[in-house]
Amino acid sequence: MGSSKQEVEVSYDVSNEFFRLWLDERMNYTCAVYETIEQTGAMGQGGQTLEQAQLNKLKILSDFARVTPEKSVLDIGCGWGACMEYQSSVRNAKRVVGVTLSTEQAKEVNDRKIPNAECIGADFMKWESAEKFDSVISICMIDHLCSPQEARLGKAVDIYREYFRRVHALTNKGAHFGLQAILRNRTPRIKKDLEDVYFCTHVIFPGGLNPRLEDIIQAVNPHFEVMQVNSRREHYQRTTAEWLHRMRGHEKTIRERWGDKIFDDYDRYLSTCVRSFDMHYSSLAQFELRRID
Ligand SMILES: C[S@@+](CC[C@H](N)C(=O)[O-])C[C@H]1O[C@@H](n2cnc3c(N)ncnc32)[C@H](O)[C@@H]1O
C-alpha cells in the first residue's frame, strides 16, 4: 500500500549530506510559507529567507494543532526532525513523538537527542502504540499513502480514510491536527510536462501519488472536522525554486560525490516542481482539522 520502506528509502536516503547542501539548516523537506509571496519573483529572490519561511510554516501548523506546553505531539512522517525540534524548543511541548519510514532519518533525529522527543522508525499504517496524543502534525506524508495503481483502482479515499481512522485512534478527545499535503490538480496536456511529472512520480517518489483535494475532504469523515484549508501553491513554487537555486550552487560537489545521475535527476525533479506549481498541475494545502468525538 503506497510507498514501501524500500521506495521511501529511494526518496530520502540518497544521503543526509546531499539534502543538507540545499535544504534549509533544519532540513525541512516540504513547502515553506513566505510572508510576502506576491512581491517576489518566481525564482524566489527577495523578501523572507527560506529559513524564516520554514519557521512560519511550522508556526501555522502548530497553531492548527493547538500545541501548548502541557500537550503531547505526534509528528507523522517526521523527516529529519525539524518539526519535532520546533515542538520541543519553541512550543515547549511536554512530549514529542515522530514516526518515519526512513531508517537514515530516524537515526539522524535520535542522534540529535532533542529534549522530550523520540523518533520511531516504523510504517505509520502498521504502527501500534498504547500512547495517545493531544496534538498531531503531519507534513506531506499523506502523499506517500496511495500508489498510482491503487488510485486507478478507485482505492484512494478508503486508504486516506484508514489513515484518518488511525490518527483518531491515537489521539485524546478534543485533539487538533495540522495537516499539510501536496495536491494533484490538473493533468498536463504538454508531452514534455507529462513526461517530467511521470518521472517525478515514478523515479523520485516511487510508490506514492499526491492526493486530490476532494479525496482528503471526503476521507476525513467520520473522524475529523475540517476547520479551515489554505492553498499554498505559490509558496511551494517559491520553495522548490529556492531548493533548485541552492542545489545548482553545489553542482560540482554533487557530481563529484554522488555522480552525474543524481545531479541530473534532482535538477529535472526540482525544475518540474517549479513548473508544476506555476501551471497548476500541482498545489499545496494546509488543513486545520478537529477530532470528532
Ligand atoms: C516529504 S517527507 C516530509 C518530511 C517532514 N515532514 C518535513 O516536513 O520535512 C515525507 C516523510 O514521510 C515519511 N513516510 C512516508 N510514508 C510513511 C509511512 N508509511 N510511515 C511513516 N512515515 C512515512 C517519509 O519517511 C518522510 O519522512
The ligand as an SDF file (V2000), in Angstrom:
LIG
                    3D

 27 29  0  0  0  0  0  0  0  0999 V2000
    8.2770   14.7340    2.1360 C   0  0  0  0  0  0  0  0  0  0  0  0
    8.8940   13.9660    3.5710 S   0  0  0  0  0  0  0  0  0  0  0  0
    8.4310   15.1780    4.7560 C   0  0  0  0  0  0  0  0  0  0  0  0
    9.2460   15.1300    5.9940 C   0  0  0  0  0  0  0  0  0  0  0  0
    8.9150   16.1780    7.0630 C   0  0  0  0  0  0  0  0  0  0  0  0
    7.5450   16.0950    7.4790 N   0  0  0  0  0  0  0  0  0  0  0  0
    9.2540   17.5670    6.5860 C   0  0  0  0  0  0  0  0  0  0  0  0
    8.3780   18.4480    6.6250 O   0  0  0  0  0  0  0  0  0  0  0  0
   10.4120   17.8020    6.2260 O   0  0  0  0  0  0  0  0  0  0  0  0
    7.7540   12.6300    3.8870 C   0  0  0  0  0  0  0  0  0  0  0  0
    8.0610   11.8190    5.1300 C   0  0  0  0  0  0  0  0  0  0  0  0
    7.0270   10.8260    5.3010 O   0  0  0  0  0  0  0  0  0  0  0  0
    7.6470    9.6140    5.7210 C   0  0  0  0  0  0  0  0  0  0  0  0
    6.7560    8.4930    5.3930 N   0  0  0  0  0  0  0  0  0  0  0  0
    6.2780    8.1150    4.1850 C   0  0  0  0  0  0  0  0  0  0  0  0
    5.4780    7.0430    4.3050 N   0  0  0  0  0  0  0  0  0  0  0  0
    5.4470    6.7320    5.6290 C   0  0  0  0  0  0  0  0  0  0  0  0
    4.8070    5.7330    6.4020 C   0  0  0  0  0  0  0  0  0  0  0  0
    4.0050    4.8190    5.8390 N   0  0  0  0  0  0  0  0  0  0  0  0
    5.0100    5.7160    7.7400 N   0  0  0  0  0  0  0  0  0  0  0  0
    5.8250    6.6300    8.3340 C   0  0  0  0  0  0  0  0  0  0  0  0
    6.4400    7.6140    7.6570 N   0  0  0  0  0  0  0  0  0  0  0  0
    6.2680    7.6640    6.3240 C   0  0  0  0  0  0  0  0  0  0  0  0
    8.9750    9.5950    4.9970 C   0  0  0  0  0  0  0  0  0  0  0  0
    9.8700    8.6900    5.6100 O   0  0  0  0  0  0  0  0  0  0  0  0
    9.3730   11.0710    5.1390 C   0  0  0  0  0  0  0  0  0  0  0  0
    9.9770   11.2650    6.3980 O   0  0  0  0  0  0  0  0  0  0  0  0
  1  2  1  0
  2  3  1  0
  2 10  1  0
  3  4  1  0
  4  5  1  0
  5  6  1  0
  5  7  1  0
  7  8  2  0
  7  9  1  0
 10 11  1  0
 11 12  1  0
 11 26  1  0
 12 13  1  0
 13 14  1  0
 13 24  1  0
 14 15  1  0
 14 23  1  0
 15 16  2  0
 16 17  1  0
 17 18  1  0
 17 23  2  0
 18 19  1  0
 18 20  2  0
 20 21  1  0
 21 22  2  0
 22 23  1  0
 24 25  1  0
 24 26  1  0
 26 27  1  0
M  CHG  2   2   1   9  -1
M  END
$$$$
